[in-house]
Every structure is written in C-alpha cells, then in structure tokens.
Amino acid sequence: MKKIDFKQVFNLILIGLLIVFVVQNMDDVPVRYMKWTFDIPLIILIVIVFCIGFFTAKIFRRTPEKKEDKKLKNELEKPPGTV
C-alpha cells in the first residue's frame, strides 16, 4: 500500500476548499459591458477575469537574460577581428 505524503493531503484540502468556493459562488450576477447586459454565474466571471489576467501577465512578462545569452549577444555585436 502506498503512503500518503504531505503534498497529497495539501492538494486534497485545496480541492475541498475550491469545491466549497464554487458551490458558494453559483449565484447569477448581472454583467454590463457597454450596451449589453447579461447574467452569468459568479464563479464563471471569476474564472474569466482570472484567465484574462493570467494571459495578460504571460504576454507582457519580461524574462531576465541569462549570463550565457548576454555573453553571446556581446560577442555577436563585436566587429570581426577584435578579441
């Protein structure tokens, strides 16, 4: 029989909390966008806003250059014949 480790217990607790959160946020809320108005469940609105924020952050995220990349870039910018 497999042992249950801390990570699995932690994940089960998070899943339980997520289920409670979803059940408590199933009420319809009115959403007004420009001239349109429609009702959607609050949890769907939360997921949509989360996804928009997540993908916006992914698009505009700046990754730091690695030292090797900087060194290669500097070598490529030097004129030929220089050391």
C-alpha positions in Angstrom: 0.0 0.0 0.0 1.2 3.5 -0.9 1.9 6.1 1.8 0.1 9.4 1.6 2.6 12.2 1.7 2.1 15.9 2.8 1.7 17.1 -0.8 -1.3 14.8 -1.5 -3.0 15.8 1.8 -2.4 19.5 1.0 -3.8 19.1 -2.5 -6.9 17.3 -1.2 -7.5 20.2 1.3 -7.1 22.7 -1.6 -9.6 20.8 -3.7 -12.1 20.7 -0.9 -11.7 24.5 -0.4 -12.2 25.0 -4.1 -15.4 22.9 -4.1 -16.8 25.0 -1.2 -15.9 28.2 -3.0 -17.5 27.1 -6.3 -20.7 26.0 -4.5 -21.0 29.3 -2.6 -20.5 31.4 -5.8 -23.1 29.9 -8.1 -25.4 32.8 -7.9 -26.1 34.7 -11.2 -24.7 38.2 -11.3 -25.6 40.9 -13.9 -22.7 41.8 -16.2 -22.9 45.1 -18.1 -20.5 45.7 -20.9 -21.1 48.8 -23.0 -24.7 48.4 -24.1 -25.1 44.7 -23.3 -26.3 43.2 -20.1 -26.3 39.5 -19.3 -26.4 37.3 -16.3 -23.7 34.6 -15.6 -22.7 32.6 -12.6 -20.2 34.5 -10.4 -17.7 31.6 -10.5 -17.6 31.8 -14.3 -17.0 35.5 -14.1 -14.2 34.9 -11.6 -12.6 32.3 -13.9 -12.9 34.6 -17.0 -11.2 37.5 -15.2 -8.5 35.2 -13.8 -7.7 33.9 -17.2 -7.6 37.4 -18.8 -5.2 38.5 -16.0 -3.1 35.3 -16.3 -2.6 35.5 -20.1 -2.0 39.3 -20.0 0.8 38.7 -17.5 2.2 35.9 -19.7 2.2 38.1 -22.7 3.9 41.1 -21.0 6.2 39.2 -18.7 9.9 40.0 -19.1 12.3 37.2 -18.6 15.7 38.1 -17.3 18.5 37.3 -19.8 20.9 34.5 -18.7 24.6 35.3 -18.5 25.3 33.0 -21.4 22.8 34.9 -23.6 24.4 38.2 -22.7 27.9 36.9 -23.4 26.8 35.6 -26.8 25.0 38.8 -27.6 28.1 40.8 -26.8 30.3 38.6 -28.9 28.0 38.9 -31.9 27.9 42.7 -31.6 31.7 43.0 -31.7 33.3 43.8 -35.1 35.2 40.9 -36.7 38.9 40.7 -35.9 38.6 42.1 -32.3 39.2 39.9 -29.3 
